[in-house]
Amino acid sequence: MSELPPGAVRLRTVVTYLRAELTRAERALLSAEQQEATTAHRRTPRNRPPGW
């Protein structure tokens, strides 16, 4: 038994909704990755002490 609605119009609605949700999730992922990269860059010491 399929959980998808019958009919092309209803299926098109589901596809449109899922594409919008995927776009939203991809934007959130990109934002999170950029934030993590910025945080990781800040943690890296710029001037390392000499290794004597």
TARAUR-V799034 format. One record per pair of residues at least 12 apart in sequence whose C-alpha atoms are under 10 Angstrom apart, sorted by the first residue. I is the first residue (numbers start at 1). J is the second residue. Records with the same first field share a line. If there is no record, write none. Layout:
I=J / J
//
This chain:
none
//
